[in-house]
Amino acid sequence: MLQKLKKIDSTIIWILCFFMLASILLIHSGIQYSPEKFAGSEMKMVIYYLLSFAALLVTALFHYKLILKYYWYIYGAGILLLIYVSFFGKVINGSRGWISIPHLFNVQPAEVFKIILIITLGGILMKQNKKLTFWGNVIPLSLVTLLPFALVMKTNDMGNALSYLVILIGMLWIGNIKNRHALIILLLIAALSIGGIKSYITFHDQITTYLSNTEKGHWLDRIDPWLLPEEAGKDASYHTRNAKIAIASGGLLGKGYKQGTMVQTGYVPYTYSDSIIVVAAEEFGFLGVSLLLFLYFILIYRLIYIGLECKNKAGPILIVGIVAMFIYQIFENVGMFIGLMPLTGITLPFLSFGGSSLLINMLCIGVVLSIKVNDEVIDDMLPNTESLQLSKRTVL
């Protein structure tokens, strides 16, 4: 065990320790406008981090390939969990996607399913020793992803649902998809995105009427401030408008810790969770946010480096799925407060308050460290090394 502990990437651990400190400080500042309502949130986050670090360590020492052998069972359990929560889940912030664990925290199965999807797609792809075919591989993998996507969308959780698609795209790429199939998928995504945006703007009145009549008006509150800010109501644009004001007012160096006027007066909602980057921007300015983004860059770089150094095929496949998930979450969370992305309930990894999201993110890091720790020899359960070398050349 001591030999395995020595192989754990110390840079990643130090970055996570810094994120823990930053998270606790930012959460403490973000709840000052209503300290009674959120009393004890900082201590809860300390406990979440300690539990998550323990889970990370156990996962890092556990051989990740043992989990891959049972990916279909894990996938089935995850689907059953999503079905259950879509009907009987606890509603929080408009999303019926939570299971309450008394005296601990609320678990969001959509968060848990991210790592389940990565394991499932990785388990399927590791068996392929040639380029992926469209009907034999791409379509089945897409169906495996679209089922949980639909279930999570049913609970009004667009942010996590979209992360599944990003994970699929990343893992198809590392799984050695044919160039023409990749081009078709990219063109299809571009066409659907451009067509969807143009249709939403053109037929906005009709869409508004339909969504309002079907009790899905909350989608308008998310999309209108992004695509049609001039037509969005004051309530709909309240969150993003005030967040932009807070970010802009932070300037280069920020207003100082617990000195942010927009944050401390409660004009920006959810400053302890989804909007925590706004706290950093207003109180520590452009330089403070740049430091956080730089640390994210170093973290992702270390994850990719471990994948490039891996001696078998399964490791890089899993790592690319995890990296795709992190990149999406970071870009979506930061982007939705500066007008680049629609407003969703996606958290900022390792910083936002939340037990289930932090635990899943730390478990994902634990899987990567397990790949590094248990990478002595090429596993005979995997395809030949020719396909592995092809996948690595694709990454490089």
Secondary structure per residue as TSV (DSSP state, phi and psi in degrees):
chain	resnum	aa	ss	phi	psi
A	1	M	-	360.0	-38.0
A	2	L	H	-61.7	-38.5
A	3	Q	H	-64.6	-37.4
A	4	K	H	-67.8	-41.2
A	5	L	H	-60.8	-35.2
A	6	K	H	-67.2	-22.8
A	7	K	H	-84.4	-11.0
A	8	I	S	-65.5	135.3
A	9	D	-	-68.5	109.6
A	10	S	H	-68.8	-30.4
A	11	T	H	-61.3	-44.0
A	12	I	H	-62.2	-42.7
A	13	I	H	-63.3	-42.8
A	14	W	H	-64.8	-38.4
A	15	I	H	-63.9	-43.0
A	16	L	H	-64.2	-36.5
A	17	C	H	-63.8	-40.6
A	18	F	H	-64.2	-42.8
A	19	F	H	-61.2	-37.2
A	20	M	H	-61.3	-47.9
A	21	L	H	-62.4	-45.5
A	22	A	H	-63.8	-41.0
A	23	S	H	-60.9	-47.2
A	24	I	H	-62.7	-43.4
A	25	L	H	-65.5	-43.3
A	26	L	H	-69.5	-39.3
A	27	I	H	-63.5	-43.1
A	28	H	H	-58.7	-41.7
A	29	S	H	-71.2	-37.6
A	30	G	H	-71.3	-14.7
A	31	I	T	-106.3	6.9
A	32	Q	T	-67.5	-23.2
A	33	Y	T	-71.8	-18.4
A	34	S	S	-148.5	67.9
A	35	P	T	-64.1	-30.0
A	36	E	T	-69.0	-40.0
A	37	K	T	-66.9	-36.7
A	38	F	T	-111.6	25.8
A	39	A	T	-57.9	133.6
A	40	G	T	85.5	3.5
A	41	S	H	-63.1	-38.8
A	42	E	H	-63.6	-43.6
A	43	M	H	-66.2	-37.2
A	44	K	H	-60.9	-40.3
A	45	M	H	-67.1	-35.5
A	46	V	H	-60.7	-44.3
A	47	I	H	-64.5	-43.5
A	48	Y	H	-58.5	-41.5
A	49	Y	H	-67.5	-42.2
A	50	L	H	-62.9	-44.3
A	51	L	H	-64.1	-39.6
A	52	S	H	-70.1	-37.2
A	53	F	H	-64.3	-38.5
A	54	A	H	-63.8	-42.3
A	55	A	H	-64.6	-39.3
A	56	L	H	-60.0	-45.6
A	57	L	H	-63.6	-44.9
A	58	V	H	-61.8	-43.4
A	59	T	H	-64.7	-39.5
A	60	A	H	-63.8	-35.8
A	61	L	H	-83.8	-17.5
A	62	F	S	-82.8	140.9
A	63	H	-	-75.5	113.3
A	64	Y	H	-61.9	-26.9
A	65	K	H	-69.4	-20.7
A	66	L	H	-66.6	-35.0
A	67	I	H	-69.1	-38.5
A	68	L	H	-62.2	-25.2
A	69	K	T	-68.8	-20.5
A	70	Y	T	-118.6	31.2
A	71	Y	H	-63.8	-34.3
A	72	W	H	-67.9	-38.0
A	73	Y	H	-65.0	-41.0
A	74	I	H	-64.7	-42.6
A	75	Y	H	-62.0	-45.7
A	76	G	H	-61.0	-41.7
A	77	A	H	-63.7	-39.2
A	78	G	H	-64.9	-41.1
A	79	I	H	-63.8	-43.3
A	80	L	H	-60.7	-37.4
A	81	L	H	-65.9	-41.4
A	82	L	H	-66.6	-39.0
A	83	I	H	-63.8	-44.5
A	84	Y	H	-59.6	-48.4
A	85	V	H	-70.5	-26.9
A	86	S	H	-67.7	-21.5
A	87	F	H	-107.0	-36.7
A	88	F	H	-120.4	9.3
A	89	G	-	-70.1	158.9
A	90	K	E	-80.4	135.4
A	91	V	E	-87.3	121.3
A	92	I	E	-133.3	125.2
A	93	N	T	53.8	40.1
A	94	G	T	82.8	1.3
A	95	S	E	-116.3	121.8
A	96	R	E	-86.4	74.4
A	97	G	E	-140.7	27.8
A	98	W	E	-129.1	146.8
A	99	I	E	-119.6	124.4
A	100	S	E	-87.7	126.1
A	101	I	-	-105.3	110.6
A	102	P	T	-55.3	136.2
A	103	H	T	69.0	3.1
A	104	L	S	-119.4	-89.8
A	105	F	-	-161.3	172.2
A	106	N	E	-88.1	131.2
A	107	V	E	-99.5	134.2
A	108	Q	-	-107.2	102.4
A	109	P	H	-55.9	-28.5
A	110	A	H	-62.6	-33.9
A	111	E	H	-68.8	-44.9
A	112	V	H	-60.7	-36.0
A	113	F	H	-70.1	-16.2
A	114	K	H	-59.2	-50.5
A	115	I	H	-71.0	-30.6
A	116	I	H	-64.1	-43.0
A	117	L	H	-64.6	-41.0
A	118	I	H	-61.9	-43.5
A	119	I	H	-64.7	-42.3
A	120	T	H	-65.5	-50.6
A	121	L	H	-62.9	-38.5
A	122	G	H	-63.8	-40.8
A	123	G	H	-63.3	-35.8
A	124	I	H	-74.0	-45.9
A	125	L	H	-69.7	-28.8
A	126	M	T	-67.6	-16.1
A	127	K	T	-85.9	-8.6
A	128	Q	-	-87.9	130.3
A	129	N	-	-117.8	20.1
A	130	K	S	-150.0	176.1
A	131	K	-	-60.5	145.8
A	132	L	B	-70.1	137.7
A	133	T	-	-93.7	157.2
A	134	F	I	-69.2	-54.1
A	135	W	I	-79.5	-32.1
A	136	G	I	-82.5	-24.9
A	137	N	I	-127.7	-52.9
A	138	V	I	-63.7	-47.2
A	139	I	H	-64.6	-49.2
A	140	P	H	-58.9	-41.5
A	141	L	H	-64.7	-36.6
A	142	S	H	-66.0	-40.3
A	143	L	H	-65.6	-39.1
A	144	V	H	-59.2	-33.3
A	145	T	H	-84.6	-37.5
A	146	L	H	-70.7	-27.3
A	147	L	H	-63.0	-54.1
A	148	P	H	-65.7	-31.6
A	149	F	H	-57.4	-47.5
A	150	A	H	-65.7	-40.2
A	151	L	H	-65.0	-39.5
A	152	V	H	-73.7	-36.9
A	153	M	H	-61.6	-32.8
A	154	K	H	-62.3	-27.7
A	155	T	T	-89.8	9.3
A	156	N	T	67.3	34.4
A	157	D	-	-115.8	78.0
A	158	M	H	-68.1	-35.4
A	159	G	H	-60.1	-51.6
A	160	N	H	-70.0	-34.4
A	161	A	H	-61.7	-43.0
A	162	L	H	-65.8	-29.1
A	163	S	H	-63.2	-30.1
A	164	Y	H	-63.7	-39.9
A	165	L	H	-67.3	-39.5
A	166	V	H	-64.1	-42.5
A	167	I	H	-60.7	-43.8
A	168	L	H	-59.0	-47.1
A	169	I	H	-61.9	-45.5
A	170	G	H	-61.9	-41.2
A	171	M	H	-78.0	-27.3
A	172	L	H	-65.5	-38.0
A	173	W	H	-64.4	-51.7
A	174	I	H	-70.3	-23.1
A	175	G	T	-75.6	1.8
A	176	N	T	78.9	51.8
A	177	I	B	-71.1	147.4
A	178	K	-	-66.1	147.0
A	179	N	H	-59.9	-41.1
A	180	R	H	-69.4	-33.4
A	181	H	H	-69.3	-39.5
A	182	A	H	-62.0	-40.8
A	183	L	H	-64.8	-41.7
A	184	I	H	-61.3	-44.6
A	185	I	H	-64.3	-43.1
A	186	L	H	-64.4	-42.0
A	187	L	H	-65.2	-38.5
A	188	L	H	-65.2	-43.7
A	189	I	H	-62.4	-43.9
A	190	A	H	-62.7	-43.5
A	191	A	H	-65.1	-44.4
A	192	L	H	-65.9	-39.0
A	193	S	H	-66.6	-50.8
A	194	I	H	-65.6	-44.7
A	195	G	H	-63.6	-40.8
A	196	G	H	-64.8	-43.6
A	197	I	H	-64.5	-45.2
A	198	K	H	-64.9	-40.5
A	199	S	H	-65.5	-40.0
A	200	Y	H	-62.5	-42.4
A	201	I	H	-69.5	-43.1
A	202	T	H	-68.3	-44.2
A	203	F	T	-107.5	37.9
A	204	H	H	-61.4	-41.5
A	205	D	H	-63.6	-44.8
A	206	Q	H	-65.2	-41.2
A	207	I	H	-65.1	-40.4
A	208	T	H	-60.0	-44.8
A	209	T	H	-62.5	-44.5
A	210	Y	H	-64.4	-47.9
A	211	L	H	-65.5	-36.8
A	212	S	H	-67.2	-40.2
A	213	N	H	-71.0	-25.3
A	214	T	T	-100.8	16.6
A	215	E	T	57.2	37.5
A	216	K	-	-121.1	31.6
A	217	G	T	-64.5	-17.1
A	218	H	H	-64.3	-24.9
A	219	W	H	-65.1	-33.4
A	220	L	H	-64.3	-39.0
A	221	D	H	-65.4	-24.5
A	222	R	H	-87.3	-39.1
A	223	I	H	-90.7	-39.3
A	224	D	H	-56.7	-47.3
A	225	P	H	-61.8	-21.4
A	226	W	H	-86.0	-49.3
A	227	L	H	-95.7	-34.6
A	228	L	-	-131.3	64.6
A	229	P	T	-61.0	-29.1
A	230	E	T	-72.8	-22.2
A	231	E	T	-100.1	-10.6
A	232	A	S	-70.5	140.5
A	233	G	-	-68.2	165.8
A	234	K	H	-61.6	-39.2
A	235	D	H	-68.1	-39.2
A	236	A	H	-67.1	-39.3
A	237	S	H	-94.1	1.5
A	238	Y	H	-56.1	-48.0
A	239	H	H	-63.8	-55.9
A	240	T	H	-69.3	-36.2
A	241	R	H	-63.7	-47.5
A	242	N	H	-69.4	-32.6
A	243	A	H	-64.4	-41.8
A	244	K	H	-63.5	-40.2
A	245	I	H	-62.5	-44.0
A	246	A	H	-63.8	-44.3
A	247	I	H	-62.9	-45.2
A	248	A	H	-65.4	-37.0
A	249	S	H	-71.8	-17.4
A	250	G	H	-68.8	-27.2
A	251	G	T	62.7	-148.3
A	252	L	T	-79.4	-44.6
A	253	L	T	-109.0	-10.3
A	254	G	-	85.6	173.1
A	255	K	S	-93.2	-5.6
A	256	G	-	105.1	154.2
A	257	Y	T	-61.5	127.3
A	258	K	T	62.6	24.0
A	259	Q	-	-114.5	4.9
A	260	G	-	-70.8	120.1
A	261	T	H	-67.8	-42.5
A	262	M	H	-70.7	-40.4
A	263	V	H	-70.8	-47.3
A	264	Q	H	-72.7	-18.5
A	265	T	T	-96.5	0.9
A	266	G	T	80.2	16.8
A	267	Y	-	-75.7	-17.9
A	268	V	S	-108.3	117.4
A	269	P	T	-71.1	155.7
A	270	Y	T	54.9	42.5
A	271	T	T	-69.9	-13.9
A	272	Y	T	-89.8	-12.7
A	273	S	T	-128.5	-98.1
A	274	D	T	-59.8	-36.3
A	275	S	T	-95.8	22.4
A	276	I	H	-66.9	-26.2
A	277	I	H	-66.6	-27.3
A	278	V	H	-67.2	-38.7
A	279	V	H	-60.6	-46.3
A	280	A	H	-62.2	-40.4
A	281	A	H	-69.2	-43.2
A	282	E	H	-73.5	-35.9
A	283	E	H	-95.7	-23.5
A	284	F	H	-121.9	-0.4
A	285	G	H	70.1	-168.1
A	286	F	H	-61.0	-38.9
A	287	L	H	-67.0	-38.6
A	288	G	H	-64.3	-45.4
A	289	V	H	-66.0	-38.8
A	290	S	H	-61.1	-38.5
A	291	L	H	-62.5	-44.3
A	292	L	H	-61.9	-45.3
A	293	L	H	-66.1	-34.9
A	294	F	H	-64.7	-40.8
A	295	L	H	-66.2	-37.3
A	296	Y	H	-61.0	-41.5
A	297	F	H	-61.3	-45.9
A	298	I	H	-62.8	-41.3
A	299	L	H	-60.2	-48.7
A	300	I	H	-66.0	-37.5
A	301	Y	H	-59.8	-43.7
A	302	R	H	-65.1	-37.7
A	303	L	H	-63.6	-45.4
A	304	I	H	-64.6	-39.3
A	305	Y	H	-61.4	-41.4
A	306	I	H	-62.1	-39.3
A	307	G	H	-63.8	-40.1
A	308	L	H	-67.9	-31.1
A	309	E	H	-84.5	-7.8
A	310	C	-	-67.8	142.6
A	311	K	S	-93.7	-3.9
A	312	N	S	-129.7	176.4
A	313	K	S	-83.7	-35.8
A	314	A	H	-62.5	-39.1
A	315	G	H	-57.3	-57.1
A	316	P	H	-59.3	-35.1
A	317	I	H	-62.8	-47.5
A	318	L	H	-64.2	-41.5
A	319	I	H	-64.7	-40.1
A	320	V	H	-63.6	-39.1
A	321	G	H	-61.8	-42.3
A	322	I	H	-67.1	-43.1
A	323	V	H	-63.1	-42.6
A	324	A	H	-60.0	-41.3
A	325	M	H	-61.7	-46.7
A	326	F	H	-65.2	-44.6
A	327	I	H	-60.4	-43.8
A	328	Y	H	-61.6	-47.6
A	329	Q	H	-61.8	-41.8
A	330	I	H	-67.1	-47.4
A	331	F	H	-65.1	-42.4
A	332	E	H	-66.2	-45.7
A	333	N	H	-64.8	-47.7
A	334	V	H	-70.7	-41.8
A	335	G	H	-64.2	-31.6
A	336	M	T	-73.2	-14.9
A	337	F	T	-97.7	-2.8
A	338	I	T	-122.5	14.8
A	339	G	T	85.8	6.8
A	340	L	S	-85.7	-25.6
A	341	M	S	-135.8	157.1
A	342	P	-	-70.5	156.9
A	343	L	-	-74.3	121.0
A	344	T	-	-131.3	176.9
A	345	G	-	-94.2	28.6
A	346	I	-	-78.3	138.5
A	347	T	-	-91.6	161.6
A	348	L	-	-89.2	118.7
A	349	P	T	-53.0	131.7
A	350	F	T	72.4	-5.7
A	351	L	T	-115.0	-42.5
A	352	S	S	-67.4	147.9
A	353	F	S	-68.0	136.7
A	354	G	-	154.0	127.4
A	355	G	H	-75.9	-47.1
A	356	S	H	-68.6	-41.3
A	357	S	H	-66.5	-41.7
A	358	L	H	-64.5	-42.8
A	359	L	H	-61.7	-44.9
A	360	I	H	-65.3	-42.1
A	361	N	H	-62.8	-40.3
A	362	M	H	-70.5	-35.7
A	363	L	H	-63.8	-37.6
A	364	C	H	-63.1	-42.8
A	365	I	H	-63.2	-38.9
A	366	G	H	-61.1	-38.3
A	367	V	H	-62.9	-43.7
A	368	V	H	-62.5	-43.5
A	369	L	H	-65.9	-33.9
A	370	S	H	-63.7	-37.5
A	371	I	H	-62.2	-41.1
A	372	K	H	-69.6	-43.7
A	373	V	H	-68.5	-37.4
A	374	N	T	-105.2	37.8
A	375	D	-	-110.6	43.3
A	376	E	S	-74.1	-46.1
A	377	V	S	-134.4	163.6
A	378	I	-	-76.8	127.7
A	379	D	-	-73.3	134.3
A	380	D	T	-75.7	-5.6
A	381	M	T	-82.8	-5.9
A	382	L	S	-102.0	165.2
A	383	P	-	-65.4	175.4
A	384	N	-	-66.5	164.3
A	385	T	H	-74.4	-13.6
A	386	E	H	-62.6	-43.8
A	387	S	H	-66.2	-37.7
A	388	L	H	-60.2	-47.1
A	389	Q	H	-64.1	-34.1
A	390	L	H	-65.0	-40.5
A	391	S	H	-64.8	-39.6
A	392	K	H	-67.4	-38.2
A	393	R	H	-63.8	-33.3
A	394	T	H	-63.6	-44.0
A	395	V	H	-62.3	-46.7
A	396	L	-	-66.4	360.0
